[in-house]
Amino acid sequence: MAGDPVAAQAASGAASGAADRFYERSFVLAANERCGLFQPQLTAALNASTWQARGAALRAGADPRQLSETAARARARAAAAACDSADMKTVSGRVKTAFAGWSRTARMNFPGDRAGWSADRAAYSRPTWRLMQGTAVGASPVRFGLVGAMDRADQLTAVVSWQGRSRPTGVRLVMRDTTVAPRPWLARELPPAAQRRVFWASGVTTADPGLLVQGRTAGQAWRFPLAAADALSGLDPREVFTVEFVFRDGSVARTVFEAGDFAAGRAFLAMGQT
């Protein structure tokens, strides 16, 4: 049966519009890098918005290679523009006006296809979720993302409150290896084993109560290296990754997360605590 031409045209239009927004933000970001148009906080906000625009374009059906070409065109245009031109001053003024509210925004949600990330720039003395997505493995709730505090750098962490079973001896984070398989894997599951990258947790502690799902009184906090967060940022927002809990008897309990706008959320946090 033939597809709906109206729906196809609408989808194409959505992808085109999202790609246009990505081009505009990429141009301004490149112009700022060259001309120093904005203060660091606004630059971080613009970076977050650019990542958001890229994710929206991909979810609307844009081709990743075409988006790379779009970003290259934006950088080329910025390289050819005079920093003191009237057009550049106009663009700079519009961006400052458009992003004025971001400096006062402490919390933001980054929705995805099936799951999203919640970001929180507010300053807390105790560890709290700065960027988080929640799911469960069986009856045990799992939260994953970046944990930080006023005197503590953000760290990629998985927190689990186990329900009725032994505790794992190790936890690993599994995703597509972008150096082996450069094209996104969009099957809503992990790619073949040869195309996967694994990061093992570097340590575990008792989870701070503020990191637990409401109603739970205890849990484990498994910490991952910074390289794992960087690798997650490089995934296509439509891809999934897994957190896998390995037990002494060799069994594995796994839960699936969506990459989504993880990179945009990190960029939002880079604006600094409020």
N, C-alpha and C positions, 0 to 999 in steps of 0.2 A: 504494500500500500504506500502510495506516495506521501511524503511528509507535507505538513501544512506550510504553504509558502508564506503566509502572513506571519506565522510564528517564527519561521526561519529568518524572515526579513527583520523582525523585531529583535531576534537574538543577535543578528549581525549588527544592527544599529546600536544595541547595548554594548557590544564588544568594541565598536568603533568609538563610541562616546567615552568609554572607560580608558581606551588607549590614548585618546586625545588628552584626557586629564593627566595621565601618566607622562605624556610628552611635555605638557606645560610645567608640571612640577619638576621633571628632570631638567628642563631648561633652566628654571630659576635656581635649582640646587647647584647646577654647574656654573651658572653665572655668579652665584654667591661664592663658590670655591675660588673662582678666578678674581673677583672684584672685592670680596669682603663686604658684602652689602648688609649683612645682618649680624646681630649679637648671637653668642653661642646658643642661648635658649631658643631663640626663634629658628636658628639653623637646625636644632634637634627636632623642633616641631615640624619643620618643612621636610626633614628626612623621614619622620614617621608618616607624614601625609603621602610622601612619594611611595613608600613601601605599601601603604594602604591602596593607593591608586593602582600599583602593579598587581596586587592581589585581586582587586576588583576586576581588572582587565582579564586576568587569567580565568577567574571564575565565570566571566561573561563569555569565554570562548576564544580569547585572543591566543595567538600562537607565541610560545616563549621566545622563539628565534626572532619573530617580528618585533616583539617588545625590546629585545636586545638591540635591534637595528633602530628602533624608535629612540631609545636612550642615546645611541651613538649620534643620531641626527641632532638631538637636543644639545649634546655636548659640543658638536661642531658649530651649531648656531651660536651658542654661548661664547665659544672661542673667537668667533668673528665679530662679536658685538663690542662696541666701545663702552668701557665702564662708566664714562661720564656722559653718555648720550642721553637725550631727552627720553627716548623709549625705555632705556634701562631705569631711569629715575621713576618713570611712571609705573613700571613693573614692580620696582622695589616698594613704592608707596602702596600699591594694591595689596602686595603680600603682607606688609606690616599691618594693614587694616584687617585683612582676612584672618590673620593668625593672632590678633591681639588677645582674643579670649582664651587661647591655648595656655598662656602663662598662668591663668587662674584656674585651669582645669586640673583637678587633682586625680580624678578617676575617669577611666574610659573603657568601654567595651569594644572588642574587636571581633565581630561575629564572623563565622565561617559557614561552610555548607551545612554541617551537622553539629558542630561544636564551636565554641569561641573562646577567646582569652579575655579575662578581666584584668585591667591594669590599675595600679594604685600608686600615685607618687607622694602620698601623704607621709610625713615623717613620724615614725613610731620608735619608742625606746626599746621595745621588745621585738623579736623577729616576727615578721608578718609577710603575707603573700604580696609581692609586688607585681607579679604577672602569673596568672594561674588558670588552669583548665582542670575540671574535675570529671571523674568517671568512677568505675568500680570494677573489681574483679570478684565475681560471685556476689556475696553479701558484704564484702569489705570495701569501703570507700577509699578511693585513691585520688590524691591531688598532686598535680605536677606543675612545675614552673620555677620562677625565680623568687627566692626568699631573701629578705634583707632587713636592715634596721638602720637607725641613725648612725651608729658606729660600726656597721658591718656591711661589707660589700655584698652585692647580690650574688647568690649562688644557686645554680640549677639543682633542684631538689625534688624528690618524690616522697610524699608522705602517705602512709597506709595505716589504717586501723584494722587489724586482722580480726576476723569473726570466726572463732571455732576451729582454728588449725594452728600447726606449729609455725615458727617464724623462719623466714628464708635465711640462707647463709650468704646470699649475694643477690644483687639486682643489676640488670643490664638494660641499656637503652639501645634499641635497634631501629635503623632507618636505612634509606637508600644511600649508597656510597656514591656521591656525585662525581668522584674522580674516576670511578670505574664505569658508571652508568650515567652519562650526562643528561639524558632525557628523562623527564618526570615519569614516575610510575603511578598511574591513576586508576588502578584496579581496586581501590579501597582495601588493599591488603599489602603486605610487604612484598618487595620484588624477590626473585630467586636468591638463594643463599649466597651465591657468588657475587651478587650485586649489593650486598648489605654491608653496613658498617655498624660495629658494636662498640659501645662505651660502657665500661663497668663502673659501678659506683665506687667512689674512692673512700667512703666511710659511712658510718651510720651512728646516729645518736637518738636519744629519746626526743620525740617531737614536742616542741613548745605547744602548750594548750591552744594558743591563738592560731595555730596552723591546722587544727583538727576540724573535721566536719562537725557541725552542731549536733550535740547529743553523744559524741564520743569523748571518752575521758583519757585515752592513751593511744599512742601510735609511734611508729618509727619514722625517722627522717633520714633518707638515703641521699647523699650528696654526690654530684657528678662534676667532672672537670669542666673548665671554661670552654675547652675545645668542643665539647658536646653541644653547648649553647650556640657556638658559632656554626656548627654543622647543621643544627636545626634551622638556623636563619637562612641557610642556603637551599632549603627544600622548597619545592613548589607548594603554594598554600593549599592546594587540593589534595596533597599527599597525606598519608597516615604514617605514624611511627608507633612503636610499642614499648611499653615498660614491662619487663619480664622478671618475675621473682623466682629464683632458683632455690630449691629446697635440698636438704641433706640427702634425701633418697633419690635425687636426680629428677624429680618432677618439676614442672615449670607452670606457673600461673601467669598469664599475660593479659594485659589490658591495652586497648587501642586508643590513641589520641590523634587529633587532626592537627597538622602543621599550622594551617591557617595563617593568620597575620602575626605570628610569633615575632618576626623581624620588626614589624611596625610597632608592636608592643615594647620591644627593647628600645627602639628609637624614642618612643614616648617617654620611657623612664629616664632616658639620657638627658631630658630637659631639667632634671634635678628634682630633689624632694621639695615639697611645699610646706 
